[in-house]
Amino acid sequence: MWTFVVCVLACALQVSAANSTQESDSKYWIENGKRMLEERSKLKLRTNKAKNVIMFLGDGMSSTTLTAARIYKGQLQNISGESEHLSFEQFPFIGISKTYCVDSQVADSACTATAYLCGVKSNKATIGVTSKVLLGDCPASVPEEHRVTSIMQWAQWAGKATGIVTTTRVTDASPAGTYARTAHRDWESDEDMIKESGGKTNLTQCEDIALQLITKEPGRNFKVIMGGGRDNFMKKEVNFTGKRNDKDLVLNWKNDKKARFGDKIAKYITTREELMKTDMSKTDFVLGLFHKSHMDYRLKSNFEIQPTLQEMTRNAIQLLQKEPNGYVLFVEGGLIDKAHHKTWAKIALDETLEFSKAVADAVALTSEDDTLIVVTSDHAHTMSMAGYPKRNADILGLTNELAMDNMTYTTLSYANGPKKSFTNDSTCHRVNVTNGDLNTIDYEYPSLVDLSGETHGGDDVMVFARGPMSHLFSGNYEQNQIALGMAMAAGISTNPPTSSSSSSANTPFIFAGHTVLAVLLLGLVGISQSSL
């Protein structure tokens, strides 16, 4: 432990010396600032229609997570992390979205997914339905007037290909927002619904999330499905860890593709090796389920078995880029959130860097002229960065100050979280963090309020955009406008095609009512009708 600390301090001192020499000269700041402003002054608005749209969702990626992750990135390279940047932080347009649910100040991943994917804010823990549907109210979620559609459905109506990639279960709340309508985010399999009902509630009118993905629109039409959650698709008798009582949904997926697209190539894969050996230029459909539940954290994963988010994203784009009418792809770095809930700050930052790598690959594989890339988060977390640590101090380490109890503290900490990370059970006083091994991958960072797990934060979250109509994502706005902005940029309708309207990729951007259109135009930085 102490050898590691000495090495970190030595590197920090070297970086600090180099920085102080350069940064003590006022010309450094003046010239650097002018150069950046000059570059921004030359930015041109791309007002053409986006052929492709890629939305990246860093689950739980708060602004503090971004700051700490960029510092962590720099320190891994022995450079000044404070002035480092993540790949998407160099995008030309940046905005801020408000994340609250209709019934909750602090959001979860279900109501936020409904907002940024369906354009409608809803109640906490519900997906693809309006706020008329309360949590667990199956009958209320059945009427069509209580259901909403996602940008994936809009894209399919416009003749575009669609797909999802995630490091969580593909039935988890965020990816489920692309295809599911449910009164409860936990109804991921029929077994989950049986357990949830407890024999007291009739849920026969509703279908579980996995079943909707494989058998209902728009999920059954996805060209790419990659992530975890294999058990939610496997029948108990077929797979010893399978959860389903009714049917093998993987077999259902294979049979559906053969029946509807007999001459197309559809592949079901479960390992990194199978993914790497798949020629995406000659593949039409991929169902990749790489873990029985959520995929493993990168720092704890078996690289020979499990692909990275970067690898899944690259392969998804390579499959979809063959589409003549373009595509809409949703990519989630979902384990940032899972790590925060355990106050595993190091893993949360590492997953953020993995997410940044995936975005960088998407940028390299696409053109800014025809592909809109939007990077955002669904909600914040309670991690804070505080204590006046010295410049270049280890972001995962201790501050240089003592608190009133004469003990130091970590730069990163949480407002709430697991009890053992804050109090000493024998004395009820704060744990002495100098006795802990902060170099441990899953070190639990201190939290103030004792809970079984850390909660989300209610902060606004950042939105980064590049490509056609990316200027729509500037300013401060409601989270539901992200979905509508992506549809506007791609020129696709939120209404289903009719016999008198075209379902081609050239379908104009239309809303169901003038009120929604007016709200969007007012909210999205005053874009005039003539620029649409």
C-alpha positions as CSV (number, residue, x, y, z in Angstrom):
1,M,0.0,0.0,0.0
2,W,2.6,2.5,1.1
3,T,4.8,1.8,-2.0
4,F,1.9,2.6,-4.2
5,V,1.2,5.8,-2.3
6,V,4.8,6.9,-2.6
7,C,4.8,6.3,-6.4
8,V,1.5,8.2,-6.7
9,L,2.9,11.2,-4.8
10,A,6.2,11.2,-6.8
11,C,4.3,11.2,-10.1
12,A,2.0,13.9,-8.8
13,L,4.9,16.1,-7.8
14,Q,6.5,15.7,-11.2
15,V,3.3,16.6,-13.0
16,S,2.7,19.5,-10.6
17,A,6.2,20.9,-11.3
18,A,5.6,20.8,-15.0
19,N,2.2,22.4,-14.7
20,S,3.3,25.2,-12.4
21,T,6.1,26.3,-14.7
22,Q,3.7,26.6,-17.6
23,E,0.6,27.8,-15.8
24,S,2.4,30.5,-13.8
25,D,2.8,32.4,-17.1
26,S,-0.3,34.6,-17.8
27,K,0.3,34.1,-21.5
28,Y,-0.5,30.4,-21.2
29,W,-4.0,31.1,-20.0
30,I,-4.6,34.1,-22.4
31,E,-3.4,32.3,-25.5
32,N,-5.1,29.0,-24.6
33,G,-8.4,30.7,-23.9
34,K,-8.2,32.8,-27.2
35,R,-7.4,29.7,-29.2
36,M,-10.4,27.8,-27.8
37,L,-12.7,30.8,-28.4
38,E,-11.4,31.2,-32.0
39,E,-12.2,27.6,-32.7
40,R,-15.7,28.0,-31.3
41,S,-16.3,31.2,-33.3
42,K,-15.7,29.2,-36.5
43,L,-18.4,26.6,-35.6
44,K,-21.0,26.2,-38.3
45,L,-24.5,24.9,-37.7
46,R,-25.2,21.7,-39.5
47,T,-28.9,22.1,-40.5
48,N,-29.1,19.1,-42.8
49,K,-31.1,16.0,-41.8
50,A,-29.4,13.2,-39.9
51,K,-29.4,9.9,-41.7
52,N,-28.2,8.1,-38.5
53,V,-28.7,8.8,-34.8
54,I,-26.7,7.2,-32.0
55,M,-27.7,8.0,-28.4
56,F,-25.2,7.2,-25.7
57,L,-26.5,6.9,-22.1
58,G,-24.1,6.9,-19.2
59,D,-26.4,5.6,-16.5
60,G,-25.9,7.6,-13.4
61,M,-23.1,9.7,-15.0
62,S,-23.5,12.9,-12.9
63,S,-21.4,16.0,-13.5
64,T,-19.2,15.1,-10.6
65,T,-18.7,11.7,-12.1
66,L,-17.5,13.4,-15.3
67,T,-15.1,15.6,-13.4
68,A,-13.6,12.8,-11.4
69,A,-13.4,10.5,-14.4
70,R,-11.4,13.0,-16.5
71,I,-9.0,13.5,-13.6
72,Y,-8.7,9.7,-13.1
73,K,-8.1,9.3,-16.9
74,G,-5.2,11.8,-16.8
75,Q,-3.7,10.3,-13.6
76,L,-3.6,6.9,-15.2
77,Q,-1.4,8.4,-17.9
78,N,0.7,10.4,-15.3
79,I,-0.5,13.7,-16.7
80,S,-2.6,16.5,-15.2
81,G,-6.1,15.1,-15.0
82,E,-7.8,18.3,-14.1
83,S,-7.2,19.7,-17.7
84,E,-7.9,16.3,-19.3
85,H,-11.2,15.5,-21.2
86,L,-13.4,12.6,-22.0
87,S,-14.0,11.9,-25.7
88,F,-17.5,13.5,-25.8
89,E,-16.5,16.5,-23.8
90,Q,-15.0,17.9,-27.0
91,F,-18.4,17.8,-28.8
92,P,-19.4,21.2,-30.2
93,F,-22.7,21.6,-28.4
94,I,-23.5,21.1,-24.7
95,G,-26.8,21.4,-22.8
96,I,-28.3,20.4,-19.5
97,S,-31.5,18.4,-18.9
98,K,-33.9,18.3,-16.0
99,T,-34.4,14.7,-14.8
100,Y,-37.3,14.7,-12.4
101,C,-40.3,12.3,-12.9
102,V,-43.9,13.4,-12.8
103,D,-44.2,12.1,-9.3
104,S,-40.7,12.3,-7.9
105,Q,-38.0,15.0,-7.6
106,V,-35.3,12.4,-7.8
107,A,-35.7,10.1,-10.8
108,D,-35.0,6.5,-11.5
109,S,-33.8,4.9,-14.8
110,A,-37.4,3.9,-15.8
111,C,-39.2,7.2,-15.9
112,T,-36.1,8.9,-17.4
113,A,-35.9,6.3,-20.2
114,T,-39.5,7.1,-21.0
115,A,-38.6,10.8,-21.2
116,Y,-35.4,10.7,-23.3
117,L,-36.6,7.9,-25.5
118,C,-40.3,8.4,-25.8
119,G,-40.6,12.2,-25.3
120,V,-43.0,11.9,-22.4
121,K,-42.4,12.2,-18.6
122,S,-43.9,9.5,-16.5
123,N,-44.0,8.1,-12.9
124,K,-41.0,6.6,-11.1
125,A,-40.3,2.9,-12.1
126,T,-42.8,2.9,-15.0
127,I,-41.7,2.5,-18.6
128,G,-43.4,3.5,-21.9
129,V,-46.6,4.7,-20.3
130,T,-48.1,8.0,-19.3
131,S,-48.3,9.3,-15.7
132,K,-51.9,8.0,-15.6
133,V,-50.3,4.6,-14.9
134,L,-49.3,4.2,-11.3
135,L,-46.5,1.8,-10.2
136,G,-47.7,-1.8,-10.5
137,D,-51.1,-0.9,-11.9
138,C,-51.2,-3.5,-14.7
139,P,-54.8,-2.8,-15.9
140,A,-54.1,1.0,-16.3
141,S,-51.1,0.2,-18.5
142,V,-53.2,-1.7,-21.1
143,P,-55.3,1.0,-22.8
144,E,-53.5,2.5,-25.9
145,E,-54.2,6.0,-24.7
146,H,-52.0,5.3,-21.6
147,R,-49.1,3.9,-23.7
148,V,-46.4,5.9,-25.6
149,T,-44.0,5.0,-28.4
150,S,-40.2,5.4,-28.5
151,I,-37.8,6.9,-31.0
152,M,-37.1,3.3,-32.1
153,Q,-40.7,2.9,-33.2
154,W,-40.6,6.2,-34.9
155,A,-37.4,5.2,-36.7
156,Q,-38.9,1.9,-37.9
157,W,-42.0,3.7,-39.2
158,A,-39.5,5.9,-41.2
159,G,-37.8,2.8,-42.6
160,K,-34.7,3.0,-40.5
161,A,-32.9,0.1,-38.8
162,T,-32.7,0.0,-35.0
163,G,-30.6,-1.6,-32.3
164,I,-29.6,-1.5,-28.6
165,V,-26.3,-2.2,-26.8
166,T,-25.9,-2.2,-23.0
167,T,-23.7,-3.5,-20.2
168,T,-26.7,-4.2,-18.0
169,R,-29.5,-6.8,-18.7
170,V,-31.1,-5.9,-22.0
171,T,-34.4,-5.9,-20.0
172,D,-33.1,-3.4,-17.4
173,A,-34.9,-0.1,-17.2
174,S,-32.8,2.0,-19.6
175,P,-32.7,-0.3,-22.6
176,A,-36.3,-1.4,-21.9
177,G,-37.3,2.2,-22.6
178,T,-36.6,1.6,-26.3
179,Y,-39.3,-1.0,-26.6
180,A,-41.4,-1.9,-23.5
181,R,-44.6,-0.6,-22.0
182,T,-45.0,-1.7,-18.4
183,A,-46.3,-0.5,-15.1
184,H,-43.3,-1.9,-13.2
185,R,-39.7,-1.9,-14.3
186,D,-39.0,-5.1,-12.3
187,W,-41.3,-7.2,-14.5
188,E,-38.4,-8.4,-16.6
189,S,-39.5,-12.0,-16.9
190,D,-42.7,-14.0,-16.3
191,E,-41.1,-15.3,-13.1
192,D,-40.6,-11.8,-11.9
193,M,-44.3,-11.0,-12.5
194,I,-45.4,-14.1,-10.6
195,K,-43.2,-13.1,-7.6
196,E,-44.3,-9.5,-7.8
197,S,-48.0,-10.4,-7.8
198,G,-47.7,-12.6,-4.7
199,G,-51.0,-14.1,-5.8
200,K,-52.8,-10.9,-4.9
201,T,-52.9,-9.0,-8.2
202,N,-54.0,-10.2,-11.6
203,L,-51.2,-9.5,-14.0
204,T,-52.5,-11.7,-16.9
205,Q,-53.3,-8.6,-19.0
206,C,-49.7,-7.6,-19.0
207,E,-46.6,-9.1,-20.6
208,D,-43.1,-9.1,-19.2
209,I,-40.3,-7.0,-20.6
210,A,-38.3,-9.8,-22.2
211,L,-41.4,-11.2,-23.9
212,Q,-42.1,-7.7,-25.3
213,L,-38.6,-7.4,-26.7
214,I,-38.8,-10.6,-28.7
215,T,-42.5,-10.7,-29.7
216,K,-43.7,-7.1,-30.0
217,E,-42.9,-4.0,-32.0
218,P,-40.5,-2.3,-32.0
219,G,-38.2,-4.8,-30.2
220,R,-38.9,-7.8,-32.5
221,N,-37.6,-5.7,-35.4
222,F,-34.3,-4.7,-33.8
223,K,-31.3,-5.6,-35.9
224,V,-28.9,-5.5,-32.9
225,I,-29.5,-6.6,-29.3
226,M,-26.4,-6.9,-27.2
227,G,-25.9,-7.0,-23.4
228,G,-26.6,-9.2,-20.5
229,G,-29.8,-10.8,-19.0
230,R,-29.7,-14.2,-20.6
231,D,-31.7,-15.8,-17.8
232,N,-34.8,-13.7,-18.6
233,F,-35.0,-15.4,-22.0
234,M,-34.2,-19.0,-21.1
235,K,-36.8,-21.5,-20.0
236,K,-36.0,-23.3,-16.7
237,E,-35.9,-26.7,-18.3
238,V,-33.5,-25.6,-21.1
239,N,-31.0,-23.7,-18.9
240,F,-30.3,-24.4,-15.3
241,T,-30.1,-20.7,-14.5
242,G,-33.1,-19.8,-16.7
243,K,-36.0,-18.0,-15.1
244,R,-38.8,-18.4,-17.6
245,N,-41.8,-20.7,-17.0
246,D,-43.5,-20.3,-20.4
247,K,-41.1,-20.5,-23.3
248,D,-37.6,-20.3,-24.6
249,L,-37.4,-16.7,-26.0
250,V,-34.0,-17.3,-27.7
251,L,-35.6,-20.1,-29.7
252,N,-38.5,-17.8,-30.4
253,W,-36.2,-15.1,-31.7
254,K,-34.4,-17.6,-34.0
255,N,-37.7,-18.9,-35.4
256,D,-39.2,-15.5,-35.9
257,K,-36.2,-14.3,-37.9
258,K,-36.3,-17.5,-40.0
259,A,-40.1,-17.2,-40.6
260,R,-40.1,-13.5,-41.5
261,F,-36.6,-13.1,-43.1
262,G,-35.8,-16.5,-44.4
263,D,-32.9,-15.3,-46.6
264,K,-31.4,-13.1,-43.9
265,I,-28.5,-14.2,-41.5
266,A,-29.5,-14.1,-37.8
267,K,-26.9,-15.0,-35.2
268,Y,-27.3,-15.7,-31.5
269,I,-24.0,-15.3,-29.6
270,T,-23.0,-15.5,-26.0
271,T,-19.2,-14.9,-25.8
272,R,-16.7,-12.4,-26.9
273,E,-15.0,-14.9,-29.2
274,E,-18.3,-15.5,-31.0
275,L,-18.7,-11.7,-31.4
276,M,-15.2,-11.2,-32.7
277,K,-15.7,-14.0,-35.2
278,T,-19.0,-12.6,-36.6
279,D,-18.6,-10.8,-39.9
280,M,-21.1,-7.9,-39.4
281,S,-20.9,-7.0,-43.0
282,K,-22.6,-10.3,-43.8
283,T,-24.9,-10.4,-40.8
284,D,-28.5,-9.0,-40.7
285,F,-29.6,-9.7,-37.1
286,V,-27.6,-10.3,-33.9
287,L,-28.9,-11.3,-30.5
288,G,-25.9,-11.2,-28.1
289,L,-26.6,-12.2,-24.5
290,F,-23.2,-12.2,-22.8
291,H,-24.1,-12.8,-19.2
292,K,-26.9,-14.4,-17.2
293,S,-27.6,-11.0,-15.5
294,H,-25.8,-7.7,-15.7
295,M,-22.4,-7.9,-17.4
296,D,-19.3,-7.8,-15.2
297,Y,-17.5,-4.6,-14.3
298,R,-14.5,-4.2,-16.6
299,L,-12.1,-4.4,-13.6
300,K,-13.7,-7.7,-12.6
301,S,-14.4,-9.2,-15.9
302,N,-13.0,-12.1,-17.9
303,F,-11.8,-10.5,-21.1
304,E,-11.7,-13.8,-22.9
305,I,-15.4,-14.4,-22.3
306,Q,-17.1,-11.0,-22.1
307,P,-16.8,-8.2,-24.7
308,T,-16.3,-4.6,-23.7
309,L,-18.8,-1.9,-24.4
310,Q,-16.4,-0.5,-26.9
311,E,-16.3,-3.8,-28.8
312,M,-20.1,-4.2,-28.7
313,T,-20.6,-0.7,-30.0
314,R,-18.1,-1.1,-32.8
315,N,-19.7,-4.3,-34.0
316,A,-23.3,-2.8,-33.7
317,I,-22.3,0.2,-35.9
318,Q,-20.6,-2.1,-38.5
319,L,-23.8,-4.1,-38.8
320,L,-26.1,-1.1,-39.0
321,Q,-24.1,1.0,-41.3
322,K,-25.1,-1.2,-44.3
323,E,-28.7,0.2,-44.0
324,P,-29.6,2.4,-47.0
325,N,-32.1,4.5,-45.0
326,G,-29.8,4.8,-41.9
327,Y,-30.3,3.7,-38.4
328,V,-31.0,4.7,-34.7
329,L,-28.8,3.0,-32.1
330,F,-29.0,3.2,-28.3
331,V,-25.9,2.5,-26.3
332,E,-25.8,2.4,-22.5
333,G,-22.9,2.3,-20.2
334,G,-25.1,0.9,-17.4
335,L,-22.5,-0.2,-14.8
336,I,-21.5,3.4,-13.8
337,D,-24.8,3.4,-12.0
338,K,-24.5,0.0,-10.4
339,A,-21.1,0.8,-9.0
340,H,-22.3,4.1,-7.6
341,H,-25.1,2.3,-5.7
342,K,-22.4,0.4,-3.9
343,T,-20.2,3.5,-3.4
344,W,-17.5,1.8,-5.5
345,A,-16.1,5.1,-6.8
346,K,-13.1,3.5,-8.6
347,I,-15.2,1.1,-10.6
348,A,-17.7,3.9,-11.4
349,L,-14.9,6.1,-12.8
350,D,-13.4,3.1,-14.7
351,E,-16.8,2.3,-16.3
352,T,-17.1,6.0,-17.3
353,L,-13.8,5.7,-19.1
354,E,-15.0,2.6,-20.9
355,F,-18.1,4.5,-21.9
356,S,-15.9,7.3,-23.3
357,K,-13.9,4.8,-25.4
358,A,-17.2,3.5,-26.9
359,V,-18.2,7.0,-27.9
360,A,-14.7,7.6,-29.4
361,D,-15.1,4.5,-31.5
362,A,-18.6,5.7,-32.7
363,V,-17.1,9.1,-33.7
364,A,-14.3,7.3,-35.6
365,L,-16.7,5.0,-37.5
366,T,-19.2,7.7,-38.5
367,S,-19.3,11.0,-40.3
368,E,-20.3,14.3,-38.6
369,D,-22.1,15.2,-41.8
370,D,-24.8,12.5,-41.6
371,T,-24.7,11.1,-38.1
372,L,-26.1,12.8,-35.0
373,I,-24.5,11.5,-31.8
374,V,-26.0,12.5,-28.4
375,V,-24.3,11.7,-25.2
376,T,-26.1,12.2,-21.9
377,S,-27.1,10.6,-18.6
378,D,-30.5,9.6,-17.1
379,H,-29.9,10.9,-13.6
380,A,-27.2,11.9,-11.1
381,H,-25.8,10.2,-8.0
382,T,-24.8,11.5,-4.6
383,M,-21.1,11.3,-5.0
384,S,-19.3,14.6,-4.2
385,M,-15.8,15.9,-4.7
386,A,-14.6,18.1,-1.9
387,G,-12.0,19.0,0.7
388,Y,-9.5,21.3,-1.2
389,P,-7.2,18.5,-2.3
390,K,-3.9,19.7,-3.8
391,R,-3.6,20.0,-7.5
392,N,-2.8,16.5,-9.1
393,A,-3.7,14.8,-5.8
394,D,-5.0,11.2,-6.3
395,I,-8.7,11.6,-7.1
396,L,-9.3,8.3,-5.4
397,G,-7.2,9.2,-2.4
398,L,-7.3,11.4,0.7
399,T,-7.4,15.2,1.1
400,N,-4.6,17.1,2.7
401,E,-6.8,18.2,5.6
402,L,-7.9,17.0,9.0
403,A,-11.5,17.1,10.1
404,M,-12.6,18.2,13.6
405,D,-12.3,14.6,14.7
406,N,-8.5,14.8,13.8
407,M,-8.9,12.3,11.0
408,T,-8.5,13.0,7.3
409,Y,-11.1,12.0,4.6
410,T,-11.4,11.0,1.0
411,T,-11.8,13.5,-1.8
412,L,-14.8,11.5,-3.1
413,S,-17.6,10.6,-0.8
414,Y,-21.4,10.0,-1.0
415,A,-24.4,11.6,0.7
416,N,-25.8,8.2,1.5
417,G,-24.9,4.6,1.1
418,P,-23.8,1.3,2.9
419,K,-23.5,1.7,6.6
420,K,-20.1,0.1,7.0
421,S,-18.4,2.7,4.8
422,F,-19.0,5.5,7.3
423,T,-19.5,4.5,11.0
424,N,-17.4,2.3,13.2
425,D,-19.9,-0.1,14.8
426,S,-18.1,-0.3,18.1
427,T,-17.7,3.5,18.7
428,C,-20.4,4.9,16.4
429,H,-17.6,7.3,15.2
430,R,-16.4,7.9,11.7
431,V,-14.2,5.2,10.2
432,N,-10.5,6.1,10.0
433,V,-10.0,6.0,6.2
434,T,-6.3,5.9,6.5
435,N,-6.6,2.4,7.7
436,G,-8.4,1.3,4.5
437,D,-6.8,0.1,1.3
438,L,-8.0,2.7,-1.2
439,N,-6.2,0.8,-3.9
440,T,-8.8,-2.0,-3.6
441,I,-10.9,-2.2,-6.7
442,D,-14.2,-2.3,-4.8
443,Y,-13.3,-0.1,-1.9
444,E,-16.5,1.4,-0.4
445,Y,-16.1,5.2,-0.3
446,P,-17.6,6.9,2.8
447,S,-21.2,7.9,3.0
448,L,-23.1,10.0,5.5
449,V,-26.6,8.6,5.7
450,D,-26.8,4.8,6.4
451,L,-28.8,3.0,3.7
452,S,-28.5,-0.5,2.2
453,G,-27.4,1.1,-1.0
454,E,-26.7,4.6,-2.3
455,T,-29.5,6.5,-4.0
456,H,-29.7,8.6,-7.1
457,G,-29.2,12.4,-7.0
458,G,-31.7,14.9,-8.3
459,D,-29.2,17.1,-10.2
460,D,-29.5,18.1,-13.8
461,V,-27.3,16.2,-16.1
462,M,-25.1,17.1,-19.1
463,V,-26.0,16.6,-22.7
464,F,-23.3,16.5,-25.4
465,A,-24.1,16.5,-29.2
466,R,-22.3,16.5,-32.6
467,G,-23.6,16.1,-36.1
468,P,-26.7,17.4,-38.0
469,M,-28.9,19.6,-35.9
470,S,-26.7,19.1,-32.8
471,H,-27.3,22.8,-31.9
472,L,-30.8,21.7,-30.8
473,F,-29.3,20.3,-27.6
474,S,-27.9,23.5,-26.3
475,G,-29.4,25.2,-23.2
476,N,-31.4,24.0,-20.2
477,Y,-34.5,21.9,-21.0
478,E,-36.8,19.1,-19.9
479,Q,-35.3,15.6,-20.4
480,N,-38.2,14.5,-22.7
481,Q,-37.1,17.0,-25.3
482,I,-34.1,14.9,-26.1
483,A,-36.2,12.3,-27.8
484,L,-38.1,14.9,-29.7
485,G,-34.9,16.7,-30.7
486,M,-33.4,13.5,-32.1
487,A,-36.6,12.9,-34.1
488,M,-36.5,16.5,-35.4
489,A,-32.9,16.1,-36.4
490,A,-33.6,12.9,-38.3
491,G,-36.8,14.2,-39.9
492,I,-38.9,11.4,-38.6
493,S,-42.5,11.5,-37.4
494,T,-43.8,10.6,-33.9
495,N,-47.0,9.5,-35.6
496,P,-47.6,6.1,-37.1
497,P,-47.8,6.0,-40.9
498,T,-51.3,6.0,-42.5
499,S,-52.5,4.8,-45.9
500,S,-52.2,8.4,-47.2
501,S,-48.7,9.0,-45.7
502,S,-45.3,7.7,-46.7
503,S,-43.4,5.4,-44.3
504,S,-40.0,6.1,-45.9
505,A,-37.1,7.8,-44.3
506,N,-38.2,11.1,-45.8
507,T,-41.3,11.2,-43.6
508,P,-41.6,14.8,-42.2
509,F,-41.2,15.6,-38.5
510,I,-44.8,15.7,-37.2
511,F,-46.2,15.8,-33.7
512,A,-49.6,14.6,-32.6
513,G,-50.7,18.0,-31.5
514,H,-49.8,21.7,-31.9
515,T,-49.2,22.1,-28.2
516,V,-46.3,19.7,-28.1
517,L,-44.7,21.3,-31.1
518,A,-45.0,24.7,-29.5
519,V,-43.4,23.6,-26.3
520,L,-40.5,21.9,-28.2
521,L,-39.9,25.0,-30.3
522,L,-39.9,27.2,-27.3
523,G,-37.6,24.9,-25.3
524,L,-35.0,24.1,-27.9
525,V,-33.2,27.4,-28.1
526,G,-35.8,29.1,-30.3
527,I,-35.1,27.3,-33.6
528,S,-37.3,28.8,-36.3
529,Q,-39.8,26.8,-38.4
530,S,-37.7,27.6,-41.5
531,S,-34.7,25.8,-40.2
532,L,-36.5,22.5,-39.7
